[in-house]
Amino acid sequence: MLVKDIMTTNLRTVTSDKKLGEVVSLMCVYRYSGIPVVDDGKLVGTVSESDVLGKMFPKLEDLMDSMSAVDYETLMKQYTNVVNIQVKDVMTPTVITVKPDMHILQAASVMCGRKFRRIPVAVGNELVGMVSMGDVHKAIFQSTVATKLS
């Protein structure tokens, strides 16, 4: 079974010049943990909840310099500043992808090796879909166990 047989093709994407406020709204409303970033039809990165929330944390060097405790309530208030910056300022620009003609277990091994829950499917730098661990698991279940139960 191939990735193209199970991938999601109806995707929400964002451009790198969008404000994070729009992106985090999509994340919270639709429960997305990450969204592909596409500029001029080309996959240029991904923005994840970790990317967004990571902008709120102090850098290790700052913690070492100040040697003081972290005030988490103050950090939470910085969220309003974070949502006003652009996607390109927080996105992960290096994108690991899988191909549509890749076997689903090979795609799962890429995801496992990288500790990803989902991965973009691309032909060159054109985004054509997304596949998740859940998609792979469901496909394996349906093609093996579910057919024997019926």
N, C-alpha and C positions, 0 to 999 in steps of 0.2 A: 504494500500500500504506500502511496506517495503523498508527500506534503500537500500537493495541489488537490488531492481528494478530500482533505479534511480542513484546510485552512479557511479562515474567515476572510472574505474579500470586501465586505461592506465595512470600511474602516473610517474612523475619525482621525484626522491628522491636523496638525497645526503648522504654521509657518514660524520661522525663527524670529521674526520681528513682532510677534504677538506679545502682549503683556501677559505675564504669568497669571494674573487674575482671571482671565478668560479660560486658561488651561486648567487651573485648579478647580474652577467651577465645573468643568467637564468631568474632572477626576472625582469630585465629591458627588455630583449628581448621578453619574453613570457607574460609579465605583471602578473606574479605571486606575490601575496602578502605574500606568505609563502610556504615553502617546507618541507615535512616530512624528518626527519633524520633517516636513517636505517643503523644499523651496524649488520653484520652477520645475516641478515634476520629478525632482530628484530627492532621494532619501539622504538627509544630511545629518541626522542625529535622532536621539530619543530624549524625551524628558519624562522623568519618573518622580514619584512621590519622594524618593530618597534624594533626588537632585534638588527638589524644592525645599524640603525640610533641612537638608544639609546646609543650605545657605544661612540658616538661622543659628547654627552652632558656631561657637568661637573656634578659631584655628588653634591647633595644638601649641604653636609657638606663642600665641597670645596667652594661653593658659599658663605656659611655663614662665613667661615673663612676669605675669601679674601674681602668680602663686596664690591666687585667691579662689574662693569658692565660686561656683557658677550660680548666677541668679536666674533660675529657669523661668520665673514669672516675667522678668525683663526680656528674656529671649523670646517668649511667646508674643510679646507686644511688637517685636520686630517683624512679625509675619506680615503686618500691613505694609511694611517697606518692601519685603520680598515680593509680594504680589504685584508690585508696580514696576518691577524690572522686566526686561524682555527674555523670552525663551532662550535666545542665543547665549545669554549670560549664565545660564544654569544647565543647559542641555549637555548630554554626553555626546560629543561629536563623532566618536569612533563607534560605528555600528557593526555589530556582528550579525550576519544574516544567514539564512538557509535558502536553498533553491527549491522551486516548486517540484522539480523532478527528483528530489532527494527522498530516500526511504524515510518513513516516519520515525523509525527507531534510530536512524542516524541523526535526525533532527533532535530527537529526545536526548541523545548522547551529547550533542553540542550544548543543549540547554542544561543538562546535568553538570557537565564539566565547567560551565560558566556560572552555575547557580542562578539561572534565569527561569522564570515561570512562563515566559512568553518570548517569542523571537520574531522579528520581521522576516517576511519572505520576499525576496527580491530577485529580479533578473537584471544583472548589472547593478546600477544604482536606482532602478525604478522599483518602487514598492508595489507589490502585487497582492500582498496579503499578510496575515499574521497567523501564527500557530502557537498554541499553548500546550503545556503539559496536560491540562485537562482534555484538550482535543485529542491528543495522542492516546491518553488512557481510555477515553470513551470509544475511540475507533478500535483499539485492541480488544476491549471488552465486547463490543458489538460483533466483531468478526470471529471471536473465539467462544466465549462463554455464553453470550446471549443466544447465539444460534443453536447451541446445544440444549438450552433451557426450553426452547419452544417446540 
